[in-house]
Amino acid sequence: MSSRFQTVAALALVALAAALLARHYFKKRANPGCGSNGTCGAVSPEVKKLQAKLRKG
């Protein structure tokens, strides 16, 4: 293999890895919390009641 091909292939792999890491980072930041539906197994029923009360106003 020529050195030019190796350079281009290495740059392409680095760019792909950077794109995947950025995608993962921004996807994780888009939905912070306990999940996409907002349920979390660690939240007690009392906290859920309080959250519902606060949402109602």
All heavy atoms as a GROMACS GRO file, in nm:
protein
  416
    1MET      N    1   0.084  -0.118   0.000
    1MET     CA    2   0.000   0.000   0.000
    1MET      C    3   0.088   0.124   0.000
    1MET      O    4   0.191   0.127   0.066
    1MET     CB    5  -0.087   0.004   0.125
    1MET     CG    6  -0.205  -0.089   0.122
    1MET     SD    7  -0.321  -0.047   0.249
    1MET     CE    8  -0.297  -0.185   0.358
    2SER      N    9   0.040   0.223  -0.070
    2SER     CA   10   0.116   0.347  -0.074
    2SER      C   11   0.093   0.427   0.054
    2SER      O   12  -0.008   0.411   0.123
    2SER     CB   13   0.074   0.430  -0.195
    2SER     OG   14  -0.058   0.477  -0.178
    3SER      N   15   0.185   0.514   0.082
    3SER     CA   16   0.173   0.595   0.203
    3SER      C   17   0.057   0.694   0.192
    3SER      O   18  -0.007   0.728   0.292
    3SER     CB   19   0.304   0.669   0.230
    3SER     OG   20   0.332   0.759   0.125
    4ARG      N   21   0.028   0.738   0.071
    4ARG     CA   22  -0.084   0.832   0.051
    4ARG      C   23  -0.216   0.762   0.086
    4ARG      O   24  -0.302   0.820   0.155
    4ARG     CB   25  -0.087   0.881  -0.092
    4ARG     CG   26  -0.213   0.961  -0.123
    4ARG     CD   27  -0.202   1.035  -0.250
    4ARG     NE   28  -0.141   1.160  -0.211
    4ARG     CZ   29  -0.115   1.259  -0.292
    4ARG    NH1   30  -0.138   1.248  -0.419
    4ARG    NH2   31  -0.062   1.370  -0.250
    5PHE      N   32  -0.234   0.638   0.041
    5PHE     CA   33  -0.356   0.564   0.071
    5PHE      C   34  -0.370   0.540   0.222
    5PHE      O   35  -0.477   0.553   0.278
    5PHE     CB   36  -0.359   0.431  -0.004
    5PHE     CG   37  -0.476   0.345   0.034
    5PHE    CD1   38  -0.603   0.374  -0.012
    5PHE    CD2   39  -0.459   0.235   0.119
    5PHE    CE1   40  -0.711   0.296   0.024
    5PHE    CE2   41  -0.566   0.157   0.157
    5PHE     CZ   42  -0.692   0.188   0.108
    6GLN      N   43  -0.260   0.505   0.287
    6GLN     CA   44  -0.263   0.481   0.430
    6GLN      C   45  -0.301   0.608   0.507
    6GLN      O   46  -0.378   0.603   0.603
    6GLN     CB   47  -0.128   0.430   0.479
    6GLN     CG   48  -0.099   0.288   0.437
    6GLN     CD   49   0.036   0.239   0.484
    6GLN    OE1   50   0.121   0.320   0.526
    6GLN    NE2   51   0.058   0.108   0.478
    7THR      N   52  -0.250   0.722   0.462
    7THR     CA   53  -0.282   0.849   0.526
    7THR      C   54  -0.430   0.880   0.511
    7THR      O   55  -0.498   0.917   0.608
    7THR     CB   56  -0.197   0.962   0.466
    7THR    OG1   57  -0.060   0.931   0.484
    7THR    CG2   58  -0.229   1.095   0.533
    8VAL      N   59  -0.483   0.866   0.391
    8VAL     CA   60  -0.624   0.894   0.366
    8VAL      C   61  -0.712   0.797   0.444
    8VAL      O   62  -0.813   0.838   0.504
    8VAL     CB   63  -0.655   0.887   0.214
    8VAL    CG1   64  -0.805   0.895   0.189
    8VAL    CG2   65  -0.583   0.999   0.140
    9ALA      N   66  -0.676   0.670   0.448
    9ALA     CA   67  -0.755   0.571   0.522
    9ALA      C   68  -0.753   0.601   0.672
    9ALA      O   69  -0.857   0.593   0.739
    9ALA     CB   70  -0.700   0.431   0.495
   10ALA      N   71  -0.638   0.638   0.725
   10ALA     CA   72  -0.629   0.671   0.867
   10ALA      C   73  -0.712   0.795   0.900
   10ALA      O   74  -0.783   0.799   1.001
   10ALA     CB   75  -0.484   0.693   0.907
   11LEU      N   76  -0.706   0.898   0.817
   11LEU     CA   77  -0.786   1.018   0.838
   11LEU      C   78  -0.936   0.989   0.830
   11LEU      O   79  -1.015   1.043   0.907
   11LEU     CB   80  -0.747   1.127   0.738
   11LEU     CG   81  -0.609   1.191   0.761
   11LEU    CD1   82  -0.577   1.287   0.647
   11LEU    CD2   83  -0.604   1.262   0.894
   12ALA      N   84  -0.974   0.901   0.738
   12ALA     CA   85  -1.115   0.864   0.726
   12ALA      C   86  -1.162   0.790   0.852
   12ALA      O   87  -1.273   0.816   0.901
   12ALA     CB   88  -1.137   0.777   0.602
   13LEU      N   89  -1.080   0.701   0.905
   13LEU     CA   90  -1.117   0.630   1.027
   13LEU      C   91  -1.128   0.724   1.147
   13LEU      O   92  -1.220   0.711   1.228
   13LEU     CB   93  -1.016   0.519   1.056
   13LEU     CG   94  -1.026   0.396   0.967
   13LEU    CD1   95  -0.911   0.300   0.996
   13LEU    CD2   96  -1.158   0.326   0.988
   14VAL      N   97  -1.036   0.817   1.156
   14VAL     CA   98  -1.041   0.914   1.266
   14VAL      C   99  -1.165   1.001   1.254
   14VAL      O  100  -1.233   1.029   1.353
   14VAL     CB  101  -0.912   0.999   1.269
   14VAL    CG1  102  -0.926   1.117   1.364
   14VAL    CG2  103  -0.794   0.913   1.308
   15ALA      N  104  -1.198   1.046   1.133
   15ALA     CA  105  -1.318   1.128   1.112
   15ALA      C  106  -1.443   1.049   1.146
   15ALA      O  107  -1.536   1.103   1.209
   15ALA     CB  108  -1.323   1.177   0.968
   16LEU      N  109  -1.449   0.923   1.109
   16LEU     CA  110  -1.564   0.839   1.141
   16LEU      C  111  -1.578   0.821   1.291
   16LEU      O  112  -1.688   0.833   1.346
   16LEU     CB  113  -1.551   0.703   1.072
   16LEU     CG  114  -1.661   0.602   1.100
   16LEU    CD1  115  -1.794   0.652   1.045
   16LEU    CD2  116  -1.626   0.467   1.041
   17ALA      N  117  -1.470   0.794   1.359
   17ALA     CA  118  -1.474   0.776   1.504
   17ALA      C  119  -1.518   0.906   1.572
   17ALA      O  120  -1.598   0.903   1.666
   17ALA     CB  121  -1.337   0.732   1.555
   18ALA      N  122  -1.467   1.020   1.527
   18ALA     CA  123  -1.505   1.148   1.586
   18ALA      C  124  -1.654   1.175   1.563
   18ALA      O  125  -1.723   1.224   1.653
   18ALA     CB  126  -1.420   1.260   1.528
   19ALA      N  127  -1.704   1.143   1.446
   19ALA     CA  128  -1.846   1.164   1.416
   19ALA      C  129  -1.934   1.076   1.504
   19ALA      O  130  -2.037   1.121   1.555
   19ALA     CB  131  -1.873   1.136   1.268
   20LEU      N  132  -1.894   0.951   1.524
   20LEU     CA  133  -1.972   0.861   1.609
   20LEU      C  134  -1.971   0.907   1.754
   20LEU      O  135  -2.074   0.902   1.823
   20LEU     CB  136  -1.920   0.719   1.597
   20LEU     CG  137  -1.948   0.650   1.464
   20LEU    CD1  138  -1.879   0.514   1.459
   20LEU    CD2  139  -2.096   0.635   1.439
   21LEU      N  140  -1.857   0.953   1.802
   21LEU     CA  141  -1.849   1.003   1.940
   21LEU      C  142  -1.934   1.129   1.957
   21LEU      O  143  -2.003   1.144   2.058
   21LEU     CB  144  -1.704   1.031   1.977
   21LEU     CG  145  -1.618   0.909   2.005
   21LEU    CD1  146  -1.472   0.949   2.020
   21LEU    CD2  147  -1.666   0.836   2.129
   22ALA      N  148  -1.930   1.219   1.860
   22ALA     CA  149  -2.010   1.341   1.868
   22ALA      C  150  -2.158   1.307   1.864
   22ALA      O  151  -2.238   1.365   1.939
   22ALA     CB  152  -1.973   1.434   1.752
   23ARG      N  153  -2.196   1.212   1.780
   23ARG     CA  154  -2.336   1.171   1.772
   23ARG      C  155  -2.383   1.114   1.905
   23ARG      O  156  -2.492   1.146   1.954
   23ARG     CB  157  -2.353   1.068   1.661
   23ARG     CG  158  -2.494   1.023   1.642
   23ARG     CD  159  -2.503   0.925   1.527
   23ARG     NE  160  -2.598   0.823   1.563
   23ARG     CZ  161  -2.594   0.699   1.527
   23ARG    NH1  162  -2.497   0.656   1.449
   23ARG    NH2  163  -2.685   0.613   1.564
   24HIS      N  164  -2.302   1.030   1.965
   24HIS     CA  165  -2.336   0.971   2.094
   24HIS      C  166  -2.349   1.078   2.201
   24HIS      O  167  -2.441   1.075   2.283
   24HIS     CB  168  -2.231   0.868   2.133
   24HIS     CG  169  -2.254   0.805   2.266
   24HIS    ND1  170  -2.354   0.715   2.289
   24HIS    CD2  171  -2.191   0.822   2.385
   24HIS    CE1  172  -2.351   0.679   2.416
   24HIS    NE2  173  -2.253   0.743   2.476
   25TYR      N  174  -2.257   1.173   2.200
   25TYR     CA  175  -2.258   1.280   2.300
   25TYR      C  176  -2.385   1.364   2.288
   25TYR      O  177  -2.454   1.390   2.386
   25TYR     CB  178  -2.134   1.368   2.284
   25TYR     CG  179  -2.136   1.490   2.373
   25TYR    CD1  180  -2.107   1.480   2.508
   25TYR    CD2  181  -2.168   1.615   2.323
   25TYR    CE1  182  -2.108   1.591   2.590
   25TYR    CE2  183  -2.170   1.727   2.404
   25TYR     CZ  184  -2.140   1.714   2.537
   25TYR     OH  185  -2.143   1.824   2.618
   26PHE      N  186  -2.418   1.407   2.167
   26PHE     CA  187  -2.534   1.494   2.149
   26PHE      C  188  -2.665   1.418   2.167
   26PHE      O  189  -2.763   1.473   2.213
   26PHE     CB  190  -2.530   1.561   2.012
   26PHE     CG  191  -2.426   1.669   2.005
   26PHE    CD1  192  -2.319   1.659   1.920
   26PHE    CD2  193  -2.434   1.780   2.088
   26PHE    CE1  194  -2.222   1.757   1.914
   26PHE    CE2  195  -2.338   1.880   2.084
   26PHE     CZ  196  -2.232   1.868   1.996
   27LYS      N  197  -2.666   1.291   2.134
   27LYS     CA  198  -2.787   1.211   2.156
   27LYS      C  199  -2.812   1.195   2.305
   27LYS      O  200  -2.926   1.203   2.351
   27LYS     CB  201  -2.771   1.074   2.090
   27LYS     CG  202  -2.893   0.989   2.096
   27LYS     CD  203  -2.873   0.859   2.023
   27LYS     CE  204  -2.996   0.772   2.029
   27LYS     NZ  205  -2.974   0.643   1.965
   28LYS      N  206  -2.708   1.173   2.382
   28LYS     CA  207  -2.721   1.158   2.526
   28LYS      C  208  -2.764   1.290   2.590
   28LYS      O  209  -2.841   1.292   2.684
   28LYS     CB  210  -2.589   1.111   2.586
   28LYS     CG  211  -2.598   1.073   2.731
   28LYS     CD  212  -2.468   1.015   2.778
   28LYS     CE  213  -2.488   0.868   2.801
   28LYS     NZ  214  -2.375   0.805   2.864
   29ARG      N  215  -2.715   1.402   2.541
   29ARG     CA  216  -2.749   1.532   2.596
   29ARG      C  217  -2.892   1.572   2.562
   29ARG      O  218  -2.952   1.652   2.631
   29ARG     CB  219  -2.654   1.640   2.542
   29ARG     CG  220  -2.510   1.618   2.576
   29ARG     CD  221  -2.474   1.667   2.711
   29ARG     NE  222  -2.494   1.810   2.720
   29ARG     CZ  223  -2.492   1.877   2.831
   29ARG    NH1  224  -2.466   1.815   2.942
   29ARG    NH2  225  -2.512   2.006   2.833
   30ALA      N  226  -2.949   1.517   2.456
   30ALA     CA  227  -3.082   1.556   2.412
   30ALA      C  228  -3.189   1.510   2.510
   30ALA      O  229  -3.290   1.578   2.529
   30ALA     CB  230  -3.111   1.499   2.273
   31ASN      N  231  -3.172   1.395   2.574
   31ASN     CA  232  -3.271   1.340   2.665
   31ASN      C  233  -3.210   1.311   2.801
   31ASN      O  234  -3.195   1.196   2.839
   31ASN     CB  235  -3.330   1.211   2.607
   31ASN     CG  236  -3.410   1.233   2.484
   31ASN    OD1  237  -3.477   1.335   2.472
   31ASN    ND2  238  -3.403   1.140   2.391
   32PRO      N  239  -3.176   1.416   2.877
   32PRO     CA  240  -3.122   1.387   3.009
   32PRO      C  241  -3.230   1.336   3.102
   32PRO      O  242  -3.348   1.366   3.084
   32PRO     CB  243  -3.070   1.524   3.056
   32PRO     CG  244  -3.153   1.622   2.984
   32PRO     CD  245  -3.186   1.558   2.850
   33GLY      N  246  -3.194   1.259   3.198
   33GLY     CA  247  -3.292   1.208   3.292
   33GLY      C  248  -3.295   1.057   3.294
   33GLY      O  249  -3.199   0.991   3.262
   34CYS      N  250  -3.413   1.005   3.327
   34CYS     CA  251  -3.427   0.861   3.348
   34CYS      C  252  -3.467   0.783   3.225
   34CYS      O  253  -3.488   0.664   3.233
   34CYS     CB  254  -3.530   0.838   3.458
   34CYS     SG  255  -3.475   0.901   3.617
   35GLY      N  256  -3.484   0.844   3.115
   35GLY     CA  257  -3.520   0.771   2.995
   35GLY      C  258  -3.608   0.854   2.905
   35GLY      O  259  -3.644   0.968   2.936
   36SER      N  260  -3.645   0.797   2.792
   36SER     CA  261  -3.722   0.873   2.694
   36SER      C  262  -3.865   0.898   2.740
   36SER      O  263  -3.927   0.997   2.701
   36SER     CB  264  -3.723   0.798   2.561
   36SER     OG  265  -3.783   0.670   2.579
   37ASN      N  266  -3.920   0.810   2.824
   37ASN     CA  267  -4.059   0.829   2.869
   37ASN      C  268  -4.068   0.894   3.006
   37ASN      O  269  -4.176   0.912   3.059
   37ASN     CB  270  -4.134   0.696   2.868
   37ASN     CG  271  -4.069   0.592   2.958
   37ASN    OD1  272  -3.969   0.618   3.020
   37ASN    ND2  273  -4.128   0.474   2.963
   38GLY      N  274  -3.956   0.929   3.067
   38GLY     CA  275  -3.954   1.000   3.194
   38GLY      C  276  -3.972   0.914   3.317
   38GLY      O  277  -3.982   0.965   3.427
   39THR      N  278  -3.978   0.784   3.301
   39THR     CA  279  -3.992   0.697   3.417
   39THR      C  280  -3.854   0.659   3.469
   39THR      O  281  -3.761   0.639   3.393
   39THR     CB  282  -4.070   0.569   3.383
   39THR    OG1  283  -4.000   0.499   3.280
   39THR    CG2  284  -4.209   0.602   3.336
   40CYS      N  285  -3.844   0.649   3.598
   40CYS     CA  286  -3.717   0.613   3.659
   40CYS      C  287  -3.746   0.522   3.778
   40CYS      O  288  -3.825   0.557   3.866
   40CYS     CB  289  -3.643   0.739   3.705
   40CYS     SG  290  -3.476   0.706   3.762
   41GLY      N  291  -3.684   0.407   3.782
   41GLY     CA  292  -3.711   0.311   3.887
   41GLY      C  293  -3.665   0.356   4.024
   41GLY      O  294  -3.712   0.306   4.124
   42ALA      N  295  -3.576   0.452   4.031
   42ALA     CA  296  -3.523   0.496   4.159
   42ALA      C  297  -3.609   0.604   4.224
   42ALA      O  298  -3.582   0.645   4.336
   42ALA     CB  299  -3.381   0.549   4.140
   43VAL      N  300  -3.712   0.652   4.156
   43VAL     CA  301  -3.795   0.759   4.210
   43VAL      C  302  -3.907   0.698   4.295
   43VAL      O  303  -3.980   0.611   4.251
   43VAL     CB  304  -3.854   0.845   4.096
   43VAL    CG1  305  -3.944   0.952   4.152
   43VAL    CG2  306  -3.744   0.907   4.014
   44SER      N  307  -3.920   0.748   4.416
   44SER     CA  308  -4.021   0.696   4.508
   44SER      C  309  -4.160   0.746   4.469
   44SER      O  310  -4.174   0.848   4.400
   44SER     CB  311  -3.989   0.737   4.650
   44SER     OG  312  -4.007   0.876   4.665
   45PRO      N  313  -4.266   0.678   4.512
   45PRO     CA  314  -4.402   0.723   4.482
   45PRO      C  315  -4.432   0.863   4.537
   45PRO      O  316  -4.506   0.939   4.476
   45PRO     CB  317  -4.490   0.619   4.550
   45PRO     CG  318  -4.405   0.498   4.563
   45PRO     CD  319  -4.265   0.548   4.578
   46GLU      N  320  -4.372   0.896   4.651
   46GLU     CA  321  -4.394   1.029   4.707
   46GLU      C  322  -4.339   1.138   4.615
   46GLU      O  323  -4.401   1.242   4.597
   46GLU     CB  324  -4.328   1.041   4.846
   46GLU     CG  325  -4.391   0.956   4.953
   46GLU     CD  326  -4.339   0.812   4.952
   46GLU    OE1  327  -4.236   0.784   4.889
   46GLU    OE2  328  -4.403   0.727   5.014
   47VAL      N  329  -4.223   1.112   4.558
   47VAL     CA  330  -4.163   1.209   4.467
   47VAL      C  331  -4.248   1.221   4.341
   47VAL      O  332  -4.269   1.330   4.289
   47VAL     CB  333  -4.017   1.170   4.434
   47VAL    CG1  334  -3.960   1.259   4.326
   47VAL    CG2  335  -3.932   1.176   4.558
   48LYS      N  336  -4.299   1.109   4.291
   48LYS     CA  337  -4.386   1.113   4.173
   48LYS      C  338  -4.511   1.195   4.200
   48LYS      O  339  -4.555   1.272   4.115
   48LYS     CB  340  -4.422   0.971   4.129
   48LYS     CG  341  -4.308   0.897   4.066
   48LYS     CD  342  -4.351   0.760   4.021
   48LYS     CE  343  -4.235   0.682   3.962
   48LYS     NZ  344  -4.274   0.550   3.915
   49LYS      N  345  -4.570   1.180   4.318
   49LYS     CA  346  -4.688   1.257   4.353
   49LYS      C  347  -4.656   1.406   4.358
   49LYS      O  348  -4.732   1.489   4.310
   49LYS     CB  349  -4.744   1.212   4.488
   49LYS     CG  350  -4.813   1.079   4.484
   49LYS     CD  351  -4.862   1.040   4.623
   49LYS     CE  352  -4.920   0.899   4.622
   49LYS     NZ  353  -4.961   0.857   4.758
   50LEU      N  354  -4.542   1.439   4.416
   50LEU     CA  355  -4.500   1.578   4.424
   50LEU      C  356  -4.476   1.636   4.285
   50LEU      O  357  -4.516   1.750   4.257
   50LEU     CB  358  -4.373   1.592   4.510
   50LEU     CG  359  -4.316   1.731   4.526
   50LEU    CD1  360  -4.419   1.824   4.590
   50LEU    CD2  361  -4.188   1.726   4.607
   51GLN      N  362  -4.414   1.560   4.198
   51GLN     CA  363  -4.389   1.607   4.061
   51GLN      C  364  -4.520   1.630   3.988
   51GLN      O  365  -4.536   1.729   3.917
   51GLN     CB  366  -4.304   1.505   3.985
   51GLN     CG  367  -4.160   1.503   4.028
   51GLN     CD  368  -4.079   1.392   3.962
   51GLN    OE1  369  -4.137   1.295   3.912
   51GLN    NE2  370  -3.948   1.407   3.962
   52ALA      N  371  -4.617   1.540   4.006
   52ALA     CA  372  -4.747   1.556   3.942
   52ALA      C  373  -4.818   1.680   3.995
   52ALA      O  374  -4.881   1.755   3.918
   52ALA     CB  375  -4.833   1.432   3.963
   53LYS      N  376  -4.808   1.703   4.124
   53LYS     CA  377  -4.870   1.820   4.185
   53LYS      C  378  -4.807   1.948   4.133
   53LYS      O  379  -4.877   2.046   4.105
   53LYS     CB  380  -4.855   1.812   4.337
   53LYS     CG  381  -4.929   1.919   4.412
   53LYS     CD  382  -4.915   1.899   4.563
   53LYS     CE  383  -4.988   2.006   4.639
   53LYS     NZ  384  -4.973   1.989   4.784
   54LEU      N  385  -4.676   1.948   4.117
   54LEU     CA  386  -4.607   2.067   4.066
   54LEU      C  387  -4.642   2.093   3.920
   54LEU      O  388  -4.649   2.208   3.877
   54LEU     CB  389  -4.456   2.052   4.083
   54LEU     CG  390  -4.406   2.056   4.227
   54LEU    CD1  391  -4.258   2.023   4.233
   54LEU    CD2  392  -4.433   2.193   4.287
   55ARG      N  393  -4.662   1.987   3.840
   55ARG     CA  394  -4.698   2.005   3.700
   55ARG      C  395  -4.836   2.067   3.686
   55ARG      O  396  -4.861   2.145   3.595
   55ARG     CB  397  -4.696   1.870   3.628
   55ARG     CG  398  -4.559   1.826   3.590
   55ARG     CD  399  -4.564   1.702   3.501
   55ARG     NE  400  -4.441   1.627   3.521
   55ARG     CZ  401  -4.432   1.502   3.564
   55ARG    NH1  402  -4.542   1.435   3.590
   55ARG    NH2  403  -4.318   1.445   3.579
   56LYS      N  404  -4.927   2.030   3.775
   56LYS     CA  405  -5.063   2.083   3.769
   56LYS      C  406  -5.067   2.232   3.801
   56LYS      O  407  -5.154   2.303   3.755
   56LYS     CB  408  -5.155   2.007   3.865
   56LYS     CG  409  -5.185   1.867   3.819
   56LYS     CD  410  -5.277   1.797   3.916
   56LYS     CE  411  -5.303   1.653   3.872
   56LYS     NZ  412  -5.388   1.583   3.968
   57GLY      N  413  -4.974   2.276   3.878
   57GLY     CA  414  -4.967   2.420   3.904
   57GLY      C  415  -4.993   2.449   4.042
   57GLY      O  416  -5.005   2.533   4.111
   0.00000   0.00000   0.00000
